[in-house]
Amino acid sequence: MIPLKVYLKANREKSILKRHPWIFSGAIQKIPENIQPGSTAAIYSSTGNFLAWASINPKSQIAARILSWCEEEEINEAFIHQKILSAVGKRKDSISSEESDSYRCFYTESDGIPGLIIDIYHDQLVIQITSAGAEYWRTTIIEACQKITGVAGCFERSDEDIRKLEGLAPSKGVLFGNNKNNFVEIEEWGIRYLVDVQKGQKTGFYLDQRQNRKKLREYSKNRSVLNCFSYTGGFTLNALAGDCAEVISIDSSKDAIFLAKRNMELNSLPNERDNWVEGDVFLELRKFRDSGRKFDLIVLDPPKFAPTYNSIPKATRAYKDINLLAFKLLEVGGTLFTFSCSGGISTDLFQKIVQGAALDAKREVTILERLRQDIDHPVPLSFPEAEYLKGLVCSIQE
């Protein structure tokens, strides 16, 4: 079969030569008519030099997503299988059984197939397909997943809004194996959790915060803790495991709080030291401020405030608002764990936002530690967009 060829406009190959995996529609001379979205094409410079193999989607602003820079590479079923099984093998070697029995075993561009996420929760896989290129290889991806050892079943969670930008409809359901129960029990750092793989946020659990949850445990002893956007209680359970004096957890989801309480029971943790609040974090923080309530440790782990670059200004205001309120609620000597999972908010911008909040709160603040996503969410040097989670551990000074 003669491969499809796509040519770039003059002088638009700079990012590809630096190994960035995205090509925007404005950089392309013309996409062949009637091309099947997600099919593979050879990318050439305007002068006819081969640059890469990429999946093509004329319906997306990111019109091409690179699969390989090697001209001799064949993009076929064997290529897809090798990419997936190689990534899974690396994760098994990098995540110890002491840490967790659950991890992200395939992470989109970082592992070589843009738009594909595969998470393993104990013995259940959850996959998420968010690009036309990954959708094109759907059957092959499922076949590769069936080769992963120790897997009892696989559920698809391709229900993110980002699929609309690719011209794709949502897709959700059992792909193979035994998935009769919504909930999968996993273990992380000796704590057990029930994960709702069918209805939970993302693919069911925030695997990227594994090391940061353990870090919070180290700061929690004998301290009063406020956990904001608590979801199913990951930071809450670790605060209790770290022997905190008390912990108040806030989330707007009744279902998340219900599952968090089930996780408390699953671990036989003392419920006399915890309190769950169903409500809007912005409003609840203001209530604490107005009542004069103070805390020794506050966790801010909000959802993605900036899903697109157009939403960055609004997200910046929201991040500053909650950090400002948190600084006002902390005792002198208190600690703030503050996070952003918005890819559009850079590490530098996030620090500036937190700094601005500290200035407005009239607090002297020191950065104790910088936090990031865990090792199973790797970041290529050529693709900084893969690093979306950033966090700061801050201390309130005299």
VOPAGU-2260 file (C-alpha; in pm, 1 decimal, decimal comma):
REM VOPAGU-2260
SITE   aa  ch    i         X         Y         Z
SITE  MET   A    0       0,0       0,0       0,0
SITE  ILE   A    1     131,5     344,3     -96,0
SITE  PRO   A    2     141,1     555,1     222,3
SITE  LEU   A    3     -47,7     880,3     246,3
SITE  LYS   A    4     175,5    1184,3     224,9
SITE  VAL   A    5     117,6    1514,6     401,9
SITE  TYR   A    6     339,9    1818,2     336,4
SITE  LEU   A    7     399,3    2105,5     574,2
SITE  LYS   A    8     410,3    2469,8     480,2
SITE  ALA   A    9     751,0    2630,0     440,3
SITE  ASN   A   10     954,8    2661,0     760,4
SITE  ARG   A   11     692,3    2490,6     977,9
SITE  GLU   A   12     895,7    2182,2    1072,4
SITE  LYS   A   13    1091,0    2340,1    1360,7
SITE  SER   A   14     886,6    2182,3    1642,1
SITE  ILE   A   15     893,7    1839,5    1477,3
SITE  LEU   A   16    1271,0    1851,5    1447,9
SITE  LYS   A   17    1269,6    1913,4    1824,2
SITE  ARG   A   18    1056,5    1597,8    1863,3
SITE  HIS   A   19     734,1    1766,0    1969,7
SITE  PRO   A   20     452,4    1521,5    1881,2
SITE  TRP   A   21     180,5    1766,7    1772,8
SITE  ILE   A   22     127,5    1930,0    1433,1
SITE  PHE   A   23    -142,9    2196,3    1417,3
SITE  SER   A   24    -367,7    2234,7    1115,9
SITE  GLY   A   25    -219,6    2574,2    1027,4
SITE  ALA   A   26     120,5    2415,5     963,6
SITE  ILE   A   27      -8,6    2176,5     696,3
SITE  GLN   A   28     -32,6    2262,4     325,5
SITE  LYS   A   29    -326,5    2031,9     254,3
SITE  ILE   A   30    -472,8    1713,2     397,6
SITE  PRO   A   31    -577,8    1458,4     132,9
SITE  GLU   A   32    -952,0    1450,6      72,3
SITE  ASN   A   33   -1165,1    1166,9     209,2
SITE  ILE   A   34    -892,4    1057,8     450,2
SITE  GLN   A   35   -1021,1     835,4     730,9
SITE  PRO   A   36    -967,0    1020,6    1061,2
SITE  GLY   A   37    -689,7     854,1    1257,9
SITE  SER   A   38    -519,9     686,3     963,7
SITE  THR   A   39    -143,6     709,0     931,1
SITE  ALA   A   40      43,7     940,0     694,0
SITE  ALA   A   41     405,4    1021,8     623,1
SITE  ILE   A   42     484,3    1383,0     714,1
SITE  TYR   A   43     722,7    1574,7     485,9
SITE  SER   A   44     872,2    1921,6     496,6
SITE  SER   A   45     786,1    2165,4     219,0
SITE  THR   A   46    1117,0    2069,0      53,7
SITE  GLY   A   47    1031,3    1698,6      54,5
SITE  ASN   A   48    1231,3    1573,6     354,2
SITE  PHE   A   49    1070,7    1295,1     557,3
SITE  LEU   A   50     993,7    1407,1     914,1
SITE  ALA   A   51     768,8    1153,0    1085,4
SITE  TRP   A   52     478,5     910,8    1076,7
SITE  ALA   A   53     161,9    1055,2    1225,1
SITE  SER   A   54    -207,4     985,7    1269,2
SITE  ILE   A   55    -413,1    1242,0    1077,2
SITE  ASN   A   56    -739,8    1402,1    1181,8
SITE  PRO   A   57    -875,0    1680,9     959,0
SITE  LYS   A   58   -1149,1    1749,2    1217,1
SITE  SER   A   59    -905,4    1854,6    1491,3
SITE  GLN   A   60    -690,9    2163,3    1544,6
SITE  ILE   A   61    -413,1    1917,5    1627,3
SITE  ALA   A   62    -431,9    1773,6    1277,5
SITE  ALA   A   63    -144,7    1527,0    1314,8
SITE  ARG   A   64      -9,6    1338,5    1616,8
SITE  ILE   A   65     328,1    1176,8    1569,2
SITE  LEU   A   66     373,1     803,1    1620,7
SITE  SER   A   67     733,6     760,3    1501,9
SITE  TRP   A   68    1025,2     964,9    1369,6
SITE  CYS   A   69    1182,6     662,5    1199,2
SITE  GLU   A   70    1118,4     643,5     822,3
SITE  GLU   A   71    1174,1     265,7     820,5
SITE  GLU   A   72     913,2     208,5    1093,7
SITE  GLU   A   73     593,3      25,6    1000,0
SITE  ILE   A   74     286,0     154,1    1181,5
SITE  ASN   A   75      82,8    -164,9    1211,4
SITE  GLU   A   76     -70,9    -401,3    1466,3
SITE  ALA   A   77     270,5    -522,1    1580,5
SITE  PHE   A   78     380,8    -160,2    1641,4
SITE  ILE   A   79      76,4     -91,5    1862,5
SITE  HIS   A   80     118,1    -416,5    2057,6
SITE  GLN   A   81     487,1    -348,3    2116,8
SITE  LYS   A   82     424,8       4,6    2242,1
SITE  ILE   A   83     159,5    -105,0    2490,9
SITE  LEU   A   84     329,9    -416,2    2626,1
SITE  SER   A   85     665,1    -236,7    2655,4
SITE  ALA   A   86     508,3      45,2    2860,3
SITE  VAL   A   87     331,4    -204,4    3087,3
SITE  GLY   A   88     659,3    -385,4    3151,7
SITE  LYS   A   89     834,4     -61,3    3247,2
SITE  ARG   A   90     559,1      28,7    3495,5
SITE  LYS   A   91     571,7    -311,0    3664,7
SITE  ASP   A   92     942,8    -255,5    3719,9
SITE  SER   A   93     902,8      99,2    3853,1
SITE  ILE   A   94     604,3      65,2    4092,6
SITE  SER   A   95     669,8    -166,3    4388,2
SITE  SER   A   96     400,7    -379,6    4553,0
SITE  GLU   A   97     458,9    -179,4    4873,4
SITE  GLU   A   98     357,6     139,8    4694,1
SITE  SER   A   99      46,3      14,2    4517,5
SITE  ASP   A  100    -118,2    -259,9    4314,6
SITE  SER   A  101    -255,9       8,2    4080,6
SITE  TYR   A  102     -85,7     244,2    3837,1
SITE  ARG   A  103    -102,7     412,5    3498,2
SITE  CYS   A  104      53,3     163,6    3259,6
SITE  PHE   A  105      15,3     373,2    2941,9
SITE  TYR   A  106      28,8     751,5    2925,1
SITE  THR   A  107     -54,4     889,4    2579,3
SITE  GLU   A  108     228,2    1072,8    2397,7
SITE  SER   A  109     476,1     984,3    2673,6
SITE  ASP   A  110     447,5     616,8    2577,1
SITE  GLY   A  111     412,8     663,1    2202,6
SITE  ILE   A  112      41,4     644,5    2118,7
SITE  PRO   A  113    -118,2     990,8    2149,0
SITE  GLY   A  114    -463,3     988,5    2303,3
SITE  LEU   A  115    -440,8     650,5    2479,0
SITE  ILE   A  116    -452,8     604,9    2855,4
SITE  ILE   A  117    -449,3     265,1    3025,4
SITE  ASP   A  118    -480,0     234,3    3403,7
SITE  ILE   A  119    -468,9     -86,9    3602,5
SITE  TYR   A  120    -662,7    -114,4    3928,1
SITE  HIS   A  121    -554,6    -437,3    4098,7
SITE  ASP   A  122    -673,2    -681,1    3829,0
SITE  GLN   A  123    -897,8    -449,7    3624,4
SITE  LEU   A  124    -791,4    -234,3    3331,6
SITE  VAL   A  125    -956,2      96,7    3249,9
SITE  ILE   A  126    -876,8     247,3    2911,3
SITE  GLN   A  127    -949,3     593,0    2778,9
SITE  ILE   A  128    -923,3     686,0    2410,3
SITE  THR   A  129    -923,4    1059,4    2338,2
SITE  SER   A  130    -780,1    1094,4    1985,9
SITE  ALA   A  131    -887,2     982,4    1639,7
SITE  GLY   A  132    -551,2     810,5    1597,8
SITE  ALA   A  133    -600,1     588,9    1902,6
SITE  GLU   A  134    -962,9     530,9    1801,6
SITE  TYR   A  135    -842,4     406,1    1461,2
SITE  TRP   A  136    -645,6     131,5    1640,8
SITE  ARG   A  137    -922,8      48,7    1893,0
SITE  THR   A  138    -949,0    -323,0    1808,4
SITE  THR   A  139    -570,6    -367,1    1814,3
SITE  ILE   A  140    -544,0    -181,3    2145,5
SITE  ILE   A  141    -803,2    -411,8    2304,6
SITE  GLU   A  142    -619,0    -716,9    2170,0
SITE  ALA   A  143    -294,5    -589,6    2325,3
SITE  CYS   A  144    -469,5    -529,3    2659,1
SITE  GLN   A  145    -586,2    -891,2    2660,5
SITE  LYS   A  146    -220,3    -994,1    2659,8
SITE  ILE   A  147    -141,0    -809,8    2983,6
SITE  THR   A  148     -86,6   -1072,6    3252,5
SITE  GLY   A  149    -298,1   -1078,4    3568,3
SITE  VAL   A  150    -589,3    -886,4    3417,3
SITE  ALA   A  151    -944,3   -1010,2    3482,1
SITE  GLY   A  152   -1134,3    -748,8    3284,1
SITE  CYS   A  153   -1128,7    -416,1    3102,8
SITE  PHE   A  154   -1366,4    -120,4    3113,4
SITE  GLU   A  155   -1364,8     176,0    2875,4
SITE  ARG   A  156   -1399,9     534,8    3001,5
SITE  SER   A  157   -1376,2     730,0    2676,3
SITE  ASP   A  158   -1636,1     977,5    2800,7
SITE  GLU   A  159   -1421,1    1291,8    2826,1
SITE  ASP   A  160   -1535,5    1611,4    2651,1
SITE  ILE   A  161   -1202,7    1623,5    2466,0
SITE  ARG   A  162   -1336,1    1354,9    2227,6
SITE  LYS   A  163   -1574,0    1615,5    2085,2
SITE  LEU   A  164   -1271,2    1818,3    1969,5
SITE  GLU   A  165   -1160,6    1510,2    1774,7
SITE  GLY   A  166   -1502,3    1458,0    1614,7
SITE  LEU   A  167   -1563,4    1148,4    1828,9
SITE  ALA   A  168   -1872,9    1042,9    2023,2
SITE  PRO   A  169   -1842,4     923,4    2386,0
SITE  SER   A  170   -1776,0     553,0    2437,5
SITE  LYS   A  171   -1815,2     370,1    2766,7
SITE  GLY   A  172   -1863,8       9,2    2876,3
SITE  VAL   A  173   -1715,1    -334,3    2935,0
SITE  LEU   A  174   -1459,6    -436,8    2671,4
SITE  PHE   A  175   -1376,3    -783,1    2800,9
SITE  GLY   A  176   -1370,5    -997,7    3113,4
SITE  ASN   A  177   -1550,9    -968,0    3442,7
SITE  ASN   A  178   -1667,8    -614,6    3524,2
SITE  LYS   A  179   -2002,5    -680,7    3690,7
SITE  ASN   A  180   -1915,0    -471,7    3995,9
SITE  ASN   A  181   -1860,2     -95,4    3962,1
SITE  PHE   A  182   -1609,8    -103,4    4245,8
SITE  VAL   A  183   -1257,3    -241,9    4246,3
SITE  GLU   A  184   -1064,1    -268,0    4572,7
SITE  ILE   A  185    -705,3    -146,0    4548,6
SITE  GLU   A  186    -425,2     -88,7    4798,4
SITE  GLU   A  187    -177,1     199,3    4822,5
SITE  TRP   A  188      81,8     244,5    5097,3
SITE  GLY   A  189    -111,3      -2,8    5312,6
SITE  ILE   A  190    -444,7     179,8    5274,8
SITE  ARG   A  191    -731,5      13,5    5090,5
SITE  TYR   A  192    -968,3     204,1    4861,2
SITE  LEU   A  193   -1279,9     123,1    4667,6
SITE  VAL   A  194   -1252,6     268,5    4316,5
SITE  ASP   A  195   -1560,7     332,4    4104,3
SITE  VAL   A  196   -1415,3     258,2    3760,0
SITE  GLN   A  197   -1748,3     310,7    3582,8
SITE  LYS   A  198   -1862,7     645,1    3724,9
SITE  GLY   A  199   -1569,9     793,8    3917,0
SITE  GLN   A  200   -1362,7    1097,2    3819,3
SITE  LYS   A  201   -1106,9    1042,4    3540,6
SITE  THR   A  202   -1070,8     662,2    3532,4
SITE  GLY   A  203   -1188,0     625,7    3893,0
SITE  PHE   A  204    -897,8     738,5    4113,8
SITE  TYR   A  205    -618,8     998,2    4114,1
SITE  LEU   A  206    -321,1     767,8    4062,7
SITE  ASP   A  207     -96,7    1067,2    3993,6
SITE  GLN   A  208    -108,9    1174,3    4361,8
SITE  ARG   A  209      33,6     848,2    4504,1
SITE  GLN   A  210     360,1     992,0    4642,3
SITE  ASN   A  211     192,9    1315,7    4748,9
SITE  ARG   A  212     -64,3    1131,8    4961,0
SITE  LYS   A  213     220,6     957,2    5141,3
SITE  LYS   A  214     397,9    1291,1    5183,1
SITE  LEU   A  215      90,5    1440,0    5351,3
SITE  ARG   A  216      90,2    1152,6    5601,9
SITE  GLU   A  217     437,3    1262,7    5713,1
SITE  TYR   A  218     312,1    1616,0    5792,8
SITE  SER   A  219     -11,3    1520,6    5970,4
SITE  LYS   A  220      79,1    1403,5    6319,9
SITE  ASN   A  221    -121,8    1583,0    6592,3
SITE  ARG   A  222    -238,2    1850,5    6346,3
SITE  SER   A  223    -583,9    1979,5    6257,4
SITE  VAL   A  224    -632,9    1915,9    5884,9
SITE  LEU   A  225    -871,6    2063,0    5627,5
SITE  ASN   A  226    -893,9    1864,4    5303,4
SITE  CYS   A  227   -1062,1    2057,6    5022,0
SITE  PHE   A  228   -1200,3    1886,7    4711,1
SITE  SER   A  229   -1158,9    1561,8    4902,2
SITE  TYR   A  230   -1319,5    1330,9    4640,5
SITE  THR   A  231   -1310,6     973,2    4781,7
SITE  GLY   A  232   -1080,9    1060,1    5071,3
SITE  GLY   A  233    -726,1     987,1    4954,5
SITE  PHE   A  234    -562,2    1270,9    5147,0
SITE  THR   A  235    -810,6    1234,7    5433,5
SITE  LEU   A  236    -727,0     869,6    5494,2
SITE  ASN   A  237    -355,2     944,7    5483,9
SITE  ALA   A  238    -396,1    1229,8    5734,2
SITE  LEU   A  239    -568,6     987,2    5971,1
SITE  ALA   A  240    -305,1     721,4    5906,5
SITE  GLY   A  241     -49,5     987,9    5997,1
SITE  ASP   A  242    -225,7    1033,8    6333,9
SITE  CYS   A  243    -372,2    1380,5    6277,5
SITE  ALA   A  244    -572,1    1537,3    6559,2
SITE  GLU   A  245    -875,8    1589,8    6334,9
SITE  VAL   A  246    -961,9    1622,9    5967,8
SITE  ILE   A  247   -1248,5    1802,8    5796,1
SITE  SER   A  248   -1309,2    1704,1    5433,4
SITE  ILE   A  249   -1511,1    1908,2    5182,3
SITE  ASP   A  250   -1650,5    1793,8    4847,6
SITE  SER   A  251   -1951,0    1893,0    4640,0
SITE  SER   A  252   -2031,9    1533,3    4540,0
SITE  LYS   A  253   -2260,7    1329,6    4764,4
SITE  ASP   A  254   -2151,6    1011,2    4585,1
SITE  ALA   A  255   -1781,7    1087,1    4642,2
SITE  ILE   A  256   -1837,5    1146,2    5014,0
SITE  PHE   A  257   -2040,7     825,4    5041,3
SITE  LEU   A  258   -1754,7     627,8    4886,0
SITE  ALA   A  259   -1500,1     808,9    5104,6
SITE  LYS   A  260   -1690,2     697,3    5416,1
SITE  ARG   A  261   -1690,3     341,4    5283,2
SITE  ASN   A  262   -1312,5     370,7    5246,0
SITE  MET   A  263   -1292,7     481,3    5610,3
SITE  GLU   A  264   -1483,0     170,2    5716,3
SITE  LEU   A  265   -1271,5     -50,2    5491,0
SITE  ASN   A  266    -959,3      59,6    5681,6
SITE  SER   A  267   -1116,8      67,2    6031,0
SITE  LEU   A  268    -998,0     425,1    6077,0
SITE  PRO   A  269   -1124,4     622,4    6379,5
SITE  ASN   A  270   -1433,6     817,7    6271,9
SITE  GLU   A  271   -1438,1    1038,4    6581,6
SITE  ARG   A  272   -1159,9    1246,3    6428,0
SITE  ASP   A  273   -1317,1    1306,0    6085,6
SITE  ASN   A  274   -1599,1    1525,8    5960,1
SITE  TRP   A  275   -1739,9    1532,2    5606,5
SITE  VAL   A  276   -1893,8    1843,7    5453,1
SITE  GLU   A  277   -2095,5    1830,6    5131,1
SITE  GLY   A  278   -2066,5    2176,9    4982,6
SITE  ASP   A  279   -1893,4    2428,6    4759,7
SITE  VAL   A  280   -1531,2    2468,7    4873,4
SITE  PHE   A  281   -1523,4    2842,8    4793,5
SITE  LEU   A  282   -1829,0    2904,0    5012,5
SITE  GLU   A  283   -1718,6    2670,7    5292,0
SITE  LEU   A  284   -1376,9    2835,6    5314,9
SITE  ARG   A  285   -1546,4    3173,6    5353,3
SITE  LYS   A  286   -1764,2    3034,1    5633,0
SITE  PHE   A  287   -1452,9    2915,7    5818,0
SITE  ARG   A  288   -1287,8    3254,8    5764,1
SITE  ASP   A  289   -1590,2    3445,6    5893,9
SITE  SER   A  290   -1614,9    3222,9    6201,8
SITE  GLY   A  291   -1245,0    3269,1    6285,2
SITE  ARG   A  292   -1164,7    2898,6    6245,7
SITE  LYS   A  293    -797,1    2806,9    6205,4
SITE  PHE   A  294    -616,0    2491,8    6087,9
SITE  ASP   A  295    -262,9    2353,8    6109,7
SITE  LEU   A  296    -266,4    2192,0    5765,2
SITE  ILE   A  297    -480,3    2255,3    5456,1
SITE  VAL   A  298    -494,8    2056,6    5132,3
SITE  LEU   A  299    -615,2    2222,8    4810,9
SITE  ASP   A  300    -649,2    1965,0    4533,2
SITE  PRO   A  301    -912,6    2115,7    4301,7
SITE  PRO   A  302   -1037,3    1977,9    3969,6
SITE  LYS   A  303    -900,9    2116,8    3644,3
SITE  PHE   A  304    -989,4    2487,6    3651,6
SITE  ALA   A  305    -833,8    2547,9    3307,6
SITE  PRO   A  306    -939,6    2272,0    3065,2
SITE  THR   A  307    -848,5    2497,9    2769,8
SITE  TYR   A  308    -609,9    2789,1    2717,2
SITE  ASN   A  309    -905,9    3025,2    2682,1
SITE  SER   A  310   -1004,7    2947,8    3040,1
SITE  ILE   A  311    -664,7    3035,5    3191,3
SITE  PRO   A  312    -762,5    3390,6    3308,1
SITE  LYS   A  313   -1072,3    3261,2    3489,8
SITE  ALA   A  314    -875,3    2968,3    3634,0
SITE  THR   A  315    -602,3    3202,6    3757,7
SITE  ARG   A  316    -859,4    3397,1    3958,5
SITE  ALA   A  317   -1006,5    3077,1    4102,6
SITE  TYR   A  318    -667,0    2941,0    4209,5
SITE  LYS   A  319    -577,7    3271,4    4371,7
SITE  ASP   A  320    -911,3    3285,9    4553,4
SITE  ILE   A  321    -884,1    2946,4    4722,3
SITE  ASN   A  322    -516,2    2993,0    4809,3
SITE  LEU   A  323    -585,9    3336,6    4955,5
SITE  LEU   A  324    -860,1    3191,2    5174,9
SITE  ALA   A  325    -638,0    2901,3    5279,1
SITE  PHE   A  326    -356,8    3133,8    5385,5
SITE  LYS   A  327    -601,3    3327,8    5603,0
SITE  LEU   A  328    -721,2    3005,3    5768,8
SITE  LEU   A  329    -377,0    2869,1    5857,4
SITE  GLU   A  330    -214,2    2906,6    6194,6
SITE  VAL   A  331     136,9    3051,4    6216,8
SITE  GLY   A  332     362,3    2753,6    6148,9
SITE  GLY   A  333      83,1    2591,1    5950,6
SITE  THR   A  334     132,1    2404,4    5624,1
SITE  LEU   A  335     -44,6    2431,0    5289,1
SITE  PHE   A  336     -43,7    2151,5    5029,6
SITE  THR   A  337    -167,1    2327,6    4716,1
SITE  PHE   A  338    -204,7    2175,6    4368,3
SITE  SER   A  339    -304,5    2253,2    4011,8
SITE  CYS   A  340    -381,8    1980,9    3758,2
SITE  SER   A  341    -450,6    2229,5    3476,1
SITE  GLY   A  342    -206,6    2176,1    3191,5
SITE  GLY   A  343    -250,2    2537,1    3082,8
SITE  ILE   A  344    -123,3    2664,2    3419,1
SITE  SER   A  345     255,7    2634,7    3409,0
SITE  THR   A  346     469,2    2567,3    3714,8
SITE  ASP   A  347     598,4    2925,9    3710,3
SITE  LEU   A  348     250,3    3073,8    3672,9
SITE  PHE   A  349     115,8    2857,7    3954,7
SITE  GLN   A  350     390,8    2975,9    4190,0
SITE  LYS   A  351     316,4    3337,8    4096,0
SITE  ILE   A  352     -53,4    3282,9    4170,1
SITE  VAL   A  353      25,0    3135,4    4512,1
SITE  GLN   A  354     272,2    3416,1    4580,3
SITE  GLY   A  355       6,5    3675,2    4494,2
SITE  ALA   A  356    -238,9    3505,1    4728,2
SITE  ALA   A  357      16,8    3510,9    5010,9
SITE  LEU   A  358      83,7    3882,4    4956,2
SITE  ASP   A  359    -287,6    3966,9    4960,9
SITE  ALA   A  360    -332,3    3756,9    5277,1
SITE  LYS   A  361     -36,7    3943,6    5433,5
SITE  ARG   A  362     137,0    3617,0    5522,7
SITE  GLU   A  363     508,1    3536,2    5508,0
SITE  VAL   A  364     529,2    3204,1    5324,5
SITE  THR   A  365     817,3    2967,1    5252,2
SITE  ILE   A  366     817,3    2684,3    4998,6
SITE  LEU   A  367     919,0    2364,6    5175,4
SITE  GLU   A  368     878,6    2121,2    4885,7
SITE  ARG   A  369     770,9    2103,9    4521,6
SITE  LEU   A  370     542,2    1819,2    4421,0
SITE  ARG   A  371     451,9    1664,5    4085,2
SITE  GLN   A  372     270,7    1372,5    3928,7
SITE  ASP   A  373     403,7    1026,3    4007,9
SITE  ILE   A  374     655,1     823,6    3807,7
SITE  ASP   A  375     388,0     635,0    3611,8
SITE  HIS   A  376     299,6     965,6    3440,8
SITE  PRO   A  377     639,1    1028,4    3269,6
SITE  VAL   A  378     724,6    1356,8    3096,3
SITE  PRO   A  379     943,9    1358,5    2781,8
SITE  LEU   A  380    1178,5    1656,2    2759,6
SITE  SER   A  381    1036,5    1728,0    2413,8
SITE  PHE   A  382     674,5    1729,0    2536,6
SITE  PRO   A  383     639,7    1946,4    2848,9
SITE  GLU   A  384     259,4    1942,9    2807,3
SITE  ALA   A  385     267,8    1595,3    2964,9
SITE  GLU   A  386     353,4    1755,5    3299,8
SITE  TYR   A  387      16,8    1883,9    3415,1
SITE  LEU   A  388      21,4    1827,3    3793,8
SITE  LYS   A  389     220,7    2068,6    4001,3
SITE  GLY   A  390     213,2    2124,8    4374,8
SITE  LEU   A  391     373,0    2324,9    4653,1
SITE  VAL   A  392     414,9    2251,1    5022,4
SITE  CYS   A  393     418,8    2592,9    5189,0
SITE  SER   A  394     482,6    2697,3    5548,1
SITE  ILE   A  395     339,3    3005,8    5721,1
SITE  GLN   A  396     615,6    3198,8    5897,3
SITE  GLU   A  397     599,8    3433,3    6198,8
